[in-house]
Amino acid sequence: MGKSLYIAEKPSVAREFAKALKLNMSNRDGYMESEEAIITWCVGHLVTMSYPEAYDEKYKRWTLHTLPFIPREFKYEVIENVKKQFAIVSGLLNRKEVDIIYVCTDSGREGEYIYRLVEQQAGVSGKQRKRVWIDSQTEEEILRGIREAKDLSDYDNLSSAAYLRAKEDYLMGINFSRVLTLRYSNSIKSYLKADKAVISVGRVMTCVLGMVVNREREIRNFVKTSFYRVIAGVESEDKNFECEWKAVEGTKYYNSPLLYKENGFKEKKTAEELIASLEEEPRAIPVVESVEKKKETKNPPLLYNLAELQNDCARYFKISPDETLRIVQELYEKKMVTYPRTDARVLSSAVAKEIYKNINGLKGYSETAVFVEEVLKSGTYKNIAKTRYVNDKQITDHYAIVPTGQGINNVGSLHPTATKVYEIIVRRFLSIFYPAAIYRKIALTLSLKQEKFFANFKVLEQEGYLKVTEFSFSKKKEERTLQNEEIENTENTEEGSDTKDPEFIEMIQRLKKGDELFLRKFDIKEGETSPPKRYNSGTMILTMENAGQFIEDEELRAQMKGSGIGTSATRAEILKKLVHIEYLSLNKKTQMITPTLMGEMIYDVVAGSIKPLLDPALTASWEKGLTLVAQGDITEEEYMQKLDDFVSRRTNIVKQLGNQTSLYAQFDMAAKNYKK
């Protein structure tokens, strides 16, 4: 009788499979075995692509005449420090009594690649191979994955995309880094008076560097513009509030060149003239011209994918994206949440049918136990499949990150930050089973002589899901996911203290057309335009995810929807690498990202040689191409032909450039601005 071999990506995952299978297994060196089955593991990657010198010793020395380097057949080798484990796994894969292999590496492109490289290097043949695709490490999900495992060949397109991604990064990294270093490193070394300067570029990392440098230069070149707003302080029933003047159609300054915007002037003098005209006798009397009341519903946000979670963790806890991924991976391995490396923000219809189990399992989680009971009692989870939170079409590999309802006993052993990360995942999940928050919006228009003044208020009438979003770790009300004031003057948030008075709320709602109010005074408020905000680690991850926003062409932008720079599994690591090689700086306290001087110089080098590398649209289009390969819409050969052409053409262009001297002026400019 043959044996089944299960190969996981990590030892910890292998142990979970062993527990789920409930076989009498004995521990061996690098694997576990019973009479019926063997379970072994990789330790991340066991096999990697060989360096160019493995093809020919001449490639060890960096020279222009050996570029472009594009091999016909790619070579691979076992990574030196994991040779022992590879030998163990390879031996097990080729054991005669093993007749079926269950591939249990992470369910995604990278996990597929890890196994396929091992199988290729081990020379496996003549074995039945099944792919186990799971969304969590709970016993139930593991057993379902094994039971429903498909033939590995069903994932050949995903495998092709994985190989192509690696080849793309390899070819661009090898060729572009070498050719740019050979052409420009002396210029950088000379300018910085450094011993060496290797120019490291990549398909994704150089694009990210470009976005950060572009943003920093926008901020530096930004010129502040002052503008002046006219505010009327009015009174009704002994309650004071402010209204803002706007130049609307039919008023004196409508479309005037003196305006900065419809609610402000370029010069203070003009604002003073407006006030003077309103204070002339007979002095203006504020008259209510209209009171518009309408309801606004705010639905619970979509569930977390990795990018959204990384952004919130940077905002709430000031931790980097790679730290967030490490934490959520830990939660996943403790069976507490579902698979973290996902781009989806919805559930599958299959999961929706069983969602009761996830909710019920959270009864023991004290932070949200009261909400769990409410959801179970109301039965709102029964209709979740009909909502926007369930959509099979929006899921590629995995659904959103949600709590499994298991592993609650592990909460006490978590690091404090991991505890908080788990809490925000749970609260986001539970909130989708609650109704929308309902606001009453009140738009007030006042007429003063021929001019119009406006005030807008927002009154929370039904809290809905907002009550679920009050984090236990929040120190202040405003730290919540969504603020929950009783009333908010949306135009004048600095006057918010008055607007929380219930009597004030009632007064505002009593106003009607034709009511006269008391004019207390006019004020001029000076404002100034703000530069773009710097990226922090969280907003950078979101920007990478939504790279299509940078594409001007509408048709191409539509095609690129859903394609970003990098993947949920790689974005944090790319950012981490840019910081490690000192092209970017990351403030650990604020998570703010800025370019280093070296990073700006590399940007200038790439801009003058291989500018498309800085274009998010191009980088996103490569990622879109990989997705199309994974979906079977284009062939591996078609993709590879375009890649070879791009790398060869761009490498040859750089070899012929002679713009090293002209870069000094750009370096001077970068250095001068960097010191400011």
DOZAMI-122658 format. One record per residue (C-alpha): x, y, z; residue in three letters. Coordinates in pm, whole numbers, padded with zeros to 5 digits, always signed. Layout:
<recs>
XYZALA;...
</recs>
This chain:
<recs>
+00000+00000+00000MET;+00135+00342-00100GLY;+00183+00639+00125LYS;+00065+00997+00100SER;+00324+01272+00135LEU;+00216+01617+00261TYR;+00462+01900+00201ILE;+00406+02226+00387ALA;+00588+02558+00366GLU;+00694+02573+00732LYS;+00740+02327+01021PRO;+00462+02498+01220SER;+00214+02445+00935VAL;+00324+02082+00901ALA;+00242+02030+01271ARG;-00110+02167+01217GLU;-00163+01921+00932PHE;-00040+01638+01154ALA;-00288+01737+01428LYS;-00575+01759+01180ALA;-00500+01418+01024LEU;-00488+01255+01370LYS;-00237+00993+01259LEU;+00002+00818+01496ASN;+00310+00995+01368MET;+00666+00970+01492SER;+00912+01256+01460ASN;+01206+01207+01224ARG;+01484+01438+01109ASP;+01302+01697+00895GLY;+00971+01511+00868TYR;+00704+01308+01051MET;+00585+00962+00947GLU;+00313+00710+01021SER;+00210+00390+00850GLU;-00026+00580+00619GLU;+00146+00912+00555ALA;+00453+01134+00570ILE;+00450+01506+00648ILE;+00749+01724+00568THR;+00817+02091+00512TRP;+01022+02351+00339CYS;+01171+02638+00537VAL;+01054+02908+00299GLY;+01249+02886-00027HIS;+01479+02585-00070LEU;+01570+02658-00434VAL;+01662+02983-00607THR;+01771+03113-00948MET;+02144+03086-01015SER;+02364+03392-01052TYR;+02496+03466-01404PRO;+02840+03318-01328GLU;+02675+02975-01299ALA;+02614+03001-01676TYR;+02968+03114-01758ASP;+03254+03236-01540GLU;+03286+03545-01761LYS;+02963+03686-01616TYR;+03119+03712-01271LYS;+03293+04032-01380ARG;+03057+04318-01460TRP;+03126+04442-01813THR;+02915+04614-02076LEU;+02997+04365-02350HIS;+02832+04078-02156THR;+02503+04271-02143LEU;+02218+04219-02200PRO;+02224+03883-02022PHE;+01916+03680-02120ILE;+01963+03304-02097PRO;+01764+03066-02317ARG;+01719+02823-02028GLU;+01727+02943-01669PHE;+01937+02763-01409LYS;+01838+02695-01051TYR;+02025+02575-00744GLU;+01963+02472-00386VAL;+02016+02752-00134ILE;+02334+02679+00062GLU;+02203+02706+00420ASN;+01900+02480+00359VAL;+02071+02201+00163LYS;+02005+01949+00440LYS;+01627+02008+00439GLN;+01618+02004+00060PHE;+01790+01666+00059ALA;+01532+01536+00306ILE;+01236+01670+00108VAL;+01383+01555-00225SER;+01438+01204-00089GLY;+01081+01184+00039LEU;+00935+01312-00288LEU;+01115+01032-00473ASN;+01049+00748-00227ARG;+00898+00452-00409LYS;+00614+00394-00161GLU;+00497+00755-00196VAL;+00229+00744-00463ASP;+00045+01072-00396ILE;+00186+01411-00304ILE;-00031+01674-00135TYR;+00113+02021-00197VAL;+00030+02223+00118CYS;+00249+02528+00073THR;+00082+02869+00116ASP;-00215+02907-00114SER;-00088+03176-00349GLY;+00158+03251-00626ARG;+00465+03250-00403GLU;+00367+02930-00224GLY;+00312+02763-00559GLU;+00657+02874-00674TYR;+00826+02741-00358ILE;+00694+02391-00421TYR;+00738+02384-00798ARG;+01106+02477-00766LEU;+01161+02192-00519VAL;+00981+01943-00740GLU;+01177+02060-01044GLN;+01513+02043-00866GLN;+01431+01704-00712ALA;+01337+01557-01053GLY;+01004+01418-00936VAL;+00808+01212-01189SER;+00540+00947-01202GLY;+00360+01064-00888LYS;+00002+01178-00847GLN;+00006+01536-00713ARG;-00280+01719-00544LYS;-00300+02087-00450ARG;-00440+02169-00105VAL;-00586+02521-00111TRP;-00698+02653+00228ILE;-00799+02986+00379ASP;-00712+02918+00742SER;-00525+02663+00950GLN;-00822+02539+01146THR;-00866+02163+01159GLU;-01194+02184+00969GLU;-01041+02393+00689GLU;-00732+02171+00660ILE;-00946+01860+00627LEU;-01171+02032+00373ARG;-00864+02136+00172GLY;-00733+01781+00164ILE;-01074+01637+00083ARG;-01131+01882-00204GLU;-00771+01894-00328ALA;-00749+01937-00705LYS;-00491+01797-00942ASP;-00175+02010-00931LEU;-00199+02063-01307SER;-00506+02281-01245ASP;-00263+02537-01104TYR;-00013+02528-01393ASP;-00108+02878-01507ASN;-00049+03012-01157LEU;+00286+02834-01158SER;+00374+02993-01493SER;+00293+03338-01354ALA;+00513+03266-01051ALA;+00808+03161-01267TYR;+00761+03465-01491LEU;+00752+03703-01195ARG;+01083+03564-01074ALA;+01238+03576-01422LYS;+01119+03933-01467GLU;+01268+04050-01139ASP;+01587+03858-01215TYR;+01638+03991-01568LEU;+01555+04350-01481MET;+01761+04337-01164GLY;+02068+04179-01323ILE;+02072+04377-01647ASN;+01956+04718-01529PHE;+02156+04719-01206SER;+02472+04617-01388ARG;+02439+04851-01685VAL;+02349+05150-01468LEU;+02627+05076-01221THR;+02882+05044-01502LEU;+02763+05368-01660ARG;+02700+05588-01358TYR;+02859+05454-01040SER;+03177+05656-01094ASN;+02973+05974-01117SER;+02795+05895-00790ILE;+03116+05784-00615LYS;+03293+06100-00725SER;+03010+06324-00616TYR;+02963+06157-00276LEU;+03336+06091-00231LYS;+03246+05730-00157ALA;+03448+05412-00203ASP;+03179+05236-00402LYS;+02829+05288-00535ALA;+02627+04996-00667VAL;+02304+05106-00832ILE;+02030+04866-00734SER;+01710+04880-00939VAL;+01407+04658-00978GLY;+01072+04639-01150ARG;+00876+04735-00838VAL;+01127+04892-00598MET;+01243+05158-00845THR;+00886+05256-00919CYS;+00816+05295-00546VAL;+01132+05502-00507LEU;+01008+05722-00791GLY;+00673+05784-00624MET;+00839+05888-00297VAL;+01094+06118-00467VAL;+00825+06276-00685ASN;+00611+06346-00379ARG;+00906+06494-00188GLU;+00992+06725-00476ARG;+00629+06833-00507GLU;+00642+06929-00140ILE;+00970+07119-00182ARG;+00850+07309-00486ASN;+00515+07390-00333PHE;+00447+07761-00290VAL;+00195+07846-00020LYS;-00090+08072-00120THR;-00286+08269+00138SER;-00660+08321+00105PHE;-00918+08498+00317TYR;-01260+08368+00422ARG;-01544+08583+00553VAL;-01729+08435+00851ILE;-02052+08564+01003ALA;-02117+08493+01371GLY;-02493+08466+01416VAL;-02729+08396+01704GLU;-03067+08228+01739SER;-03248+08159+02066GLU;-02932+08253+02258ASP;-02730+07994+02066LYS;-02429+08105+01861ASN;-02285+07949+01547PHE;-02087+08050+01240GLU;-02174+08069+00874CYS;-01932+08097+00585GLU;-01968+08333+00291TRP;-01955+08192-00062LYS;-01968+08364-00398ALA;-02259+08181-00557VAL;-02449+08267-00873GLU;-02638+08596-00846GLY;-02401+08754-00592THR;-02156+09040-00646LYS;-01834+08839-00660TYR;-01959+08535-00855TYR;-01679+08422-01092ASN;-01473+08729-00992SER;-01096+08720-01061PRO;-01055+08848-00703LEU;-01156+08506-00570LEU;-00913+08234-00469TYR;-01202+07991-00449LYS;-01575+08043-00414GLU;-01535+08079-00038ASN;-01225+08299-00020GLY;-01043+08600-00162PHE;-00686+08635-00281LYS;-00643+08961-00088GLU;-00748+09048+00264LYS;-00844+09394+00141LYS;-01126+09249-00072THR;-01264+09056+00225ALA;-01259+09377+00430GLU;-01446+09559+00153GLU;-01716+09290+00151LEU;-01760+09317+00527ILE;-01773+09698+00506ALA;-02053+09680+00249SER;-02250+09442+00469LEU;-02206+09666+00775GLU;-02321+09980+00597GLU;-02656+10110+00711GLU;-02898+09957+00691PRO;-02684+09682+00848ARG;-02735+09335+00703ALA;-02984+09111+00881ILE;-02930+08736+00847PRO;-03245+08581+00703VAL;-03290+08207+00663VAL;-03328+08146+00293GLU;-03345+07770+00307SER;-03312+07478+00546VAL;-03246+07147+00376GLU;-03273+06831+00581LYS;-03189+06488+00451LYS;-03079+06153+00580LYS;-02739+06007+00509GLU;-02657+05642+00566THR;-02302+05525+00623LYS;-02255+05154+00574ASN;-01996+04946+00758PRO;-01669+04944+00562PRO;-01564+04642+00361LEU;-01357+04378+00538LEU;-00981+04393+00567TYR;-00743+04283+00299ASN;-00373+04298+00380LEU;-00315+04645+00236ALA;-00605+04800+00429GLU;-00491+04630+00748LEU;-00132+04751+00698GLN;-00257+05105+00645ASN;-00471+05102+00959ASP;-00191+04949+01168CYS;+00049+05221+01053ALA;-00213+05479+01148ARG;-00324+05335+01483TYR;-00008+05167+01612PHE;+00275+05328+01408LYS;+00409+04992+01296ILE;+00557+04914+00956SER;+00382+04701+00692PRO;+00628+04414+00737ASP;+00561+04417+01112GLU;+00186+04408+01045THR;+00234+04112+00811LEU;+00447+03935+01071ARG;+00175+03983+01334ILE;-00117+03876+01115VAL;+00087+03575+00997GLN;+00131+03481+01363GLU;-00245+03514+01417LEU;-00300+03294+01111TYR;-00063+03027+01239GLU;-00240+03035+01576LYS;-00564+02963+01383LYS;-00713+03296+01495MET;-00758+03461+01152VAL;-00782+03352+00791THR;-00506+03370+00530TYR;-00341+03715+00545PRO;-00188+03763+00200ARG;-00509+03854+00026THR;-00626+04142-00192ASP;-00997+04068-00147ALA;-01218+04265+00092ARG;-01522+04039+00069VAL;-01628+03686+00162LEU;-01708+03400-00073SER;-02063+03270-00095SER;-01943+02933+00036ALA;-01794+03093+00347VAL;-02105+03307+00396ALA;-02314+02991+00436LYS;-02096+02881+00729GLU;-02026+03225+00879ILE;-02227+03138+01190TYR;-01931+02925+01303LYS;-01689+03219+01288ASN;-01928+03439+01487ILE;-02022+03175+01743ASN;-01657+03100+01811GLY;-01602+03459+01923LEU;-01831+03422+02226LYS;-01526+03377+02444GLY;-01356+03695+02322TYR;-01438+03940+02599SER;-01374+04262+02404GLU;-01665+04200+02167THR;-01872+03930+02341ALA;-02172+04161+02379VAL;-02180+04228+02004PHE;-02145+03859+01923VAL;-02452+03787+02135GLU;-02646+04066+01960GLU;-02557+03934+01615VAL;-02648+03576+01704LEU;-02974+03684+01866LYS;-03079+03910+01578SER;-02981+03657+01311GLY;-02849+03929+01078THR;-02573+03694+00963TYR;-02832+03481+00782LYS;-02874+03739+00504ASN;-02509+03838+00466ILE;-02481+03656+00131ALA;-02717+03913-00024LYS;-02499+04210+00077THR;-02194+04378-00074ARG;-01972+04191+00172TYR;-02006+03867-00027VAL;-01894+03859-00389ASN;-01727+03560-00553ASP;-01625+03771-00855LYS;-01404+03992-00639GLN;-01201+03700-00505ILE;-00901+03557-00686THR;-00703+03339-00444ASP;-00847+03414-00100HIS;-01131+03602+00065TYR;-01087+03883+00319ALA;-00904+03858+00651ILE;-01159+03762+00917VAL;-01145+03589+01256PRO;-01191+03213+01240THR;-01361+03201+01581GLY;-01090+02962+01698GLN;-00771+03006+01898GLY;-00932+03254+02141ILE;-00731+03096+02423ASN;-00416+03233+02255ASN;-00516+03597+02311VAL;-00349+03613+02651GLY;-00014+03501+02512SER;-00004+03759+02232LEU;+00220+04064+02230HIS;+00014+04376+02321PRO;+00032+04507+01964THR;-00079+04173+01821ALA;-00373+04179+02064THR;-00478+04516+01925LYS;-00439+04401+01565VAL;-00664+04104+01640TYR;-00921+04335+01799GLU;-00948+04563+01495ILE;-00990+04260+01267ILE;-01268+04123+01489VAL;-01448+04457+01516ARG;-01431+04516+01139ARG;-01575+04167+01088PHE;-01861+04203+01337LEU;-01956+04548+01210SER;-02081+04405+00878ILE;-02366+04233+01062PHE;-02494+04566+01197TYR;-02710+04827+01022PRO;-02574+05146+00872ALA;-02523+05454+01085ALA;-02786+05715+01002ILE;-02718+06087+01010TYR;-02951+06383+00969ARG;-02776+06640+00751LYS;-02888+07001+00779ILE;-02774+07256+00520ALA;-02851+07614+00620LEU;-02843+07908+00376THR;-02862+08265+00508LEU;-02912+08579+00303SER;-02738+08900+00416LEU;-02835+09177+00176LYS;-02743+09021-00161GLN;-02477+08786-00022GLU;-02512+08424+00085LYS;-02371+08251+00394PHE;-02377+07879+00459PHE;-02353+07635+00748ALA;-02373+07258+00742ASN;-02449+07030+01033PHE;-02457+06655+01071LYS;-02661+06493+01349VAL;-02617+06125+01433LEU;-02965+05975+01469GLU;-02894+05602+01474GLN;-02556+05469+01582GLU;-02583+05143+01389GLY;-02248+04967+01343TYR;-02049+05257+01492LEU;-02083+05117+01842LYS;-01881+04813+01735VAL;-01589+05033+01627THR;-01501+05170+01972GLU;-01160+05015+02034PHE;-01075+04911+02389SER;-00730+05069+02352PHE;-00855+05411+02237SER;-00771+05693+02476LYS;-00977+05955+02301LYS;-01311+05950+02125LYS;-01158+06086+01806GLU;-00923+05787+01780GLU;-01210+05563+01677ARG;-01247+05433+01328THR;-01533+05677+01270LEU;-01617+05965+01498GLN;-01949+05942+01674ASN;-02036+06295+01785GLU;-02400+06373+01851GLU;-02374+06659+01606ILE;-02096+06794+01395GLU;-02070+07134+01227ASN;-01889+07009+00920THR;-01781+07352+00799GLU;-01657+07475+01136ASN;-01513+07181+01325THR;-01322+07418+01554GLU;-01659+07530+01699GLU;-01762+07173+01774GLY;-01804+07229+02150SER;-02127+07426+02101ASP;-02271+07176+01855THR;-02283+06894+02112LYS;-02550+07078+02314ASP;-02888+06898+02271PRO;-03067+07232+02293GLU;-02855+07361+02007PHE;-02955+07059+01800ILE;-03321+07128+01861GLU;-03279+07497+01775MET;-03112+07420+01441ILE;-03390+07178+01350GLN;-03658+07438+01433ARG;-03523+07699+01189LEU;-03737+07764+00882LYS;-03734+07983+00574LYS;-03783+08354+00651GLY;-03656+08341+01010ASP;-03443+08641+01104GLU;-03131+08580+01312LEU;-02915+08819+01512PHE;-02584+08920+01353LEU;-02314+08928+01620ARG;-02002+09003+01416LYS;-01799+08937+01101PHE;-01454+08777+01105ASP;-01187+08726+00844ILE;-01009+08393+00869LYS;-00680+08363+00690GLU;-00597+08027+00547GLY;-00321+07895+00328GLU;-00291+07614+00080THR;-00120+07298+00198SER;+00144+07093+00017PRO;+00076+06728-00064PRO;+00123+06496+00234LYS;+00424+06271+00256ARG;+00360+05901+00229TYR;+00368+05699+00545ASN;+00425+05326+00534SER;+00052+05253+00535GLY;-00052+05500+00265THR;+00242+05381+00055MET;+00110+05025+00066ILE;-00237+05146-00037LEU;-00085+05354-00316THR;+00103+05049-00442MET;-00219+04849-00434GLU;-00404+05116-00634ASN;-00137+05204-00888ALA;-00398+05238-01162GLY;-00489+05581-01024GLN;-00170+05720-01179PHE;-00277+05629-01531ILE;-00416+05923-01729GLU;-00563+05723-02016ASP;-00918+05635-01911GLU;-00943+05312-02109GLU;-00609+05183-01981LEU;-00701+05287-01627ARG;-01020+05079-01653ALA;-00818+04782-01774GLN;-00575+04824-01485MET;-00843+04836-01217LYS;-00751+04587-00952GLY;-00386+04570-01057SER;-00124+04728-00841GLY;+00249+04747-00794ILE;+00373+04424-00641GLY;+00137+04193-00456THR;-00006+04173-00107SER;+00270+03922-00028ALA;+00561+04135-00151THR;+00483+04505-00094ARG;+00601+04523+00266ALA;+00928+04348+00179GLU;+00993+04587-00111ILE;+00950+04887+00117LEU;+01173+04724+00377LYS;+01446+04665+00117LYS;+01443+05028+00000LEU;+01496+05135+00359VAL;+01767+04871+00412HIS;+01972+04982+00109ILE;+01928+05341+00228GLU;+01736+05476-00069TYR;+01446+05564+00163LEU;+01424+05669+00527SER;+01145+05545+00752LEU;+01068+05729+01075ASN;+00978+05448+01314LYS;+00775+05675+01542LYS;+00560+05834+01273THR;+00606+05577+00992GLN;+00672+05873+00759MET;+00875+05794+00445ILE;+01129+06028+00281THR;+01400+05971+00020PRO;+01769+05982+00114THR;+02015+06182-00093LEU;+02138+05856-00245MET;+01779+05765-00327GLY;+01727+06095-00507GLU;+02049+06048-00704MET;+01942+05698-00810ILE;+01609+05848-00915TYR;+01790+06104-01135ASP;+02007+05832-01288VAL;+01704+05617-01376VAL;+01507+05918-01501ALA;+01787+05994-01746GLY;+01834+05637-01868SER;+01542+05396-01812ILE;+01261+05635-01726LYS;+00977+05381-01776PRO;+01097+05206-01459LEU;+00966+05505-01264LEU;+00622+05487-01422ASP;+00357+05318-01201PRO;+00144+05252-01507ALA;+00417+05040-01668LEU;+00490+04852-01348THR;+00121+04787-01287ALA;+00081+04668-01646SER;+00353+04404-01592TRP;+00163+04288-01282GLU;-00159+04282-01485LYS;+00018+04066-01741GLY;+00115+03815-01473LEU;-00249+03802-01364THR;-00355+03734-01723LEU;-00104+03448-01741VAL;-00241+03305-01414ALA;-00592+03327-01559GLN;-00484+03160-01883GLY;-00569+03464-02098ASP;-00217+03501-02240ILE;+00059+03243-02272THR;+00389+03226-02089GLU;+00567+03256-02423GLU;+00385+03577-02516GLU;+00474+03737-02186TYR;+00837+03624-02203MET;+00880+03762-02556GLN;+00770+04109-02443LYS;+00992+04088-02136LEU;+01301+03988-02335ASP;+01241+04269-02582ASP;+01197+04532-02310PHE;+01508+04428-02116VAL;+01729+04396-02426SER;+01617+04722-02582ARG;+01650+04929-02266ARG;+01987+04779-02172THR;+02129+04856-02517ASN;+02001+05215-02501ILE;+02183+05275-02171VAL;+02505+05126-02312LYS;+02505+05398-02578GLN;+02424+05692-02350LEU;+02687+05951-02266GLY;+02506+06173-02019ASN;+02721+06116-01710GLN;+02852+06471-01695THR;+02509+06633-01723SER;+02394+06440-01417LEU;+02619+06650-01193TYR;+02383+06946-01227ALA;+02092+06726-01115GLN;+02300+06588-00827PHE;+02381+06945-00721ASP;+02014+07036-00724MET;+01918+06725-00526ALA;+02193+06786-00269ALA;+02105+07154-00233LYS;+01736+07081-00175ASN;+01815+06785+00051TYR;+02009+07007+00293LYS;+01721+07253+00332LYS;
</recs>
